[in-house]
Amino acid sequence: MQGTAHDTRQAERPSKAPLDPHLKALENEAIHIFREVAAEFERPVMLYSVGKDSSVLLHLARKAFYPGRVPFPLLHVNTGWKFAEMITFRDEMVRQYDLDLVEHINPRGAAENITPFTHGSAFYTDVMKTETLRNALDAGKYDAAFGGARRDEEASRAKERIYSFRTPDHRWDPRNQRPELWNIYNGMIRKGESVRAFPLSNWTEVDIWRYIQAEEIPIVPLYFAKKRPFVERDGMMILAEDKRLELKPGEVLQEDMIRFRTLGCFPLTGAIHSHATTLDDIIAELETATVSERQGRAIDRDQSGSMEKKKREGYF
Amino acid sequence: MSSTGFAHQTIAADHGATAEVTAFPATEAHRQIRDTRPLRLITCGSVDDGKSTLIGRLLWDTKAVKEDQAATLRRDSGQQNDLGLPDFALLLDGLQAEREQGITIDVAYRYFSTDKRSFIVADTPGHEQYTRNMATGASTADLAVLLVDARAGLLEQTRRHATIATLMGIRQFVLAVNKIDLVGYDQARFDAIAREFRELALSLGVRQITAIPMSALKGENVVLDGGAAMRWYDGPTLVEVLEQATVRSGQTVGFRLPVQRVSRPGESFRGYQGTVAGGSVKPGDSVVILPSGMVANVAKIVTFDLVRNAAVAGDAITLVLDRQVDISRGDMIVSLEGQPQIGLHFDAQLVALQAEGIQPNKRYWLKSGARRQRVTVQPVQKLDLQSGKWVGAEALAMNAIGKVHLSFDEQAIFDPYEANRATGAFILIDPDTNNTVAGGMITAKRSSMGGLHQDDARVILSLPADLAEEILASALFAARRDEVDIRRVTAAKASALLDEIDG
């Protein structure tokens, strides 16, 4: 007589504790979505932003297709203004896990000198992120793109499907989404149309961190608190490690134990004061946190309904 | 015949409109154990029942709303209610159009957790024209919270929501009698509503019912208990019920693995990838591949976390068999015992989701699990949500719930939805628009296309009352109750009647 499934699994994971049933259910759902998209679409691609959600997404992709390779490329929409540590980390992941990476940087950035400093964050994001993403997806003729968005992140995302249909010009029509019942996904599209697929839809921020801890998933060190130099600007703590950051009159270089809850373009991403140097610390900090993770992101605050507007235009 | 004097029931069941129907046994599909998987629930209520306030209260009192989100709310609305809380409706209605029109348009998903468990709430609009959204939210839900205003009591809407939830397979109901403060915390009022609801739920075959008096606005009996205001109520709060509720899973039926993709990273490895949709499997088990019917043995179960000794429903796995067999996406690997039904003709219930409705004899794509195939749909009846009765129908308009006959070009593989949600559910896709136009649930396989004489065939059963009650409570029975005549008689009378038939 075999033992129960639970017992057997414990025996198989001598080094790690068994994944708790909540995380296991989320993992199973994500793997199911990965496999379904890979089977139904001709040219899938995975958006890889190098952040913690992307790290989880990549880990799940590797699990979904094991023992095979991840059967699609990773697409990094680089603005040129990402944290330097993110790029180092990204290249290490690609090397270590034998991944295909496609990187896109919008040439308009250099040609027209579009930077987060010279242009408003709204215009900058539109050109360097949304436009670049659309161009990159067109260039690769991708018919499905995985993203790491979660429904708990933002109000308009709470309404988004796991398979989110996009028109040939990448538009999202929130009022006319396909109904999504059970775990049966409709992947039928016409030429030129595409689907954004979100395997992490049902995960929350705490789930992400608990899973990173349980599965020992590597993440960019900027998530951990460390003494770092920064300046205060528009109510945000901006990391001052990059020589492209020019101090404005009245700004002073400060140093403190800081870390980041999300990672984007360094001039637009605010740090928080923190002493969380381990995953346990981060989770403990999160459980008592009174502000949401996107609080440090300038682009969400440009205007009311910001994210919905960006998403309609093709932003992830 | 027994002559013990117990009451017997005579049941006459008709055999379907045009064909002989193989009825499946109605089995309890979910495990009755507590676990820590996320509980999925759906909240249903009419427009003014306070649904947004209830969900807002759940998120607020479990600390799922953060300060900056609340600050944004206060900034956007410039108002708060007299308890100093933000306007929860604004928090929940995430789309601009929703905020502008002040109504919820689309199903949204909310997340909160307590020390004991985490929860996923499908928040669906209350308007009648959004039946489809409710069906969408209910498709994945383990439990339904039905909200009523204590002043208004049960509405037509309540019956409609309860009916849809039952059809979608939900067997756990919570009745939230909200705004109890506005009726002076009147116990008699609460008891009357609860009693009426219990009767409604039982008539639908749902027996797990909890009624809770609450004030979502004041936060009484939602997360925190009602305290002094309702000393007469000693039952659980809403969150306590949710923490104890069971999660459905398909473990009681045979092993099912719908094959999503075949993994062939090299010459030496061939694995079949999918999510176990029922039962369990271990190395050495004999399995059948459907629809081909070939038999093989399980060599191993491969996952990223080492080779495993067993896999159960819900697990995403890669299965390796002991011999070369021809298997492709859409096939199903199943246990030898308790196989699903294979055939060209099935009966189903479905919800029409789009403006064009469901047209008779149109060819649609049907997707179930990883299998997509052509199907012709013939509507037979639709549910009159006002009366709860099935009436004849030749087409189904948007939001209609109908009974249909499905005819396939190639063999289809299903379990009845009642026995296994994962292998009994499907969607219909319109080949002209590629849109999802219906969500459906298999009720039975039609084993032969009978002649017209089958129309009138009936069976009279005489059986003990307790057994009859069991049968009456099954969902399969409830779904066709209108076709059944029941008379309660004594054993002696039943015996006499049957003797009379025998002549």
Interface residues (C-beta under 8 A of the other chain):
Chain A: Q2 A5 T8 R9 A11 E12 R13 K16 D20 P21 H22 K24 A25 L26 E27 N28 I31 H32 R35 E36 A38 A39 R62 K63 A64 F65 Y66 P67 G68 R69 R151 D152 E154 A155 S156 R157 A158 K159 P174 R175 Q177 R178 P179 E180 L181 W182 N183 I184 N186 M188 I189 R190 S201 N202 T204 V206 D207 A289 T290 V291 S292 Q295 S304 G305 E308 K309
Chain B: D35 T36 R37 P38 K66 E67 D68 Q69 D76 L91 L92 D93 G94 L95 Q96 A97 R99 I105 D106 V107 A108 Y109 R110 Y111 S113 R117 S118 I120 R132 N133 A135 T136 S139 T140 Q260 R261 S263 R264 P265 F269 G271 Q273 G274 T275 S280 K282 V302 T303 F304 D305 L306 V307 R308 N309 A310 A311 V312 G314 D315 A316 T318 R329 L353 W365 K367 S368 G369 A370 R421 A422 A425 F426 I427 I429 N434 N435 T436 G439
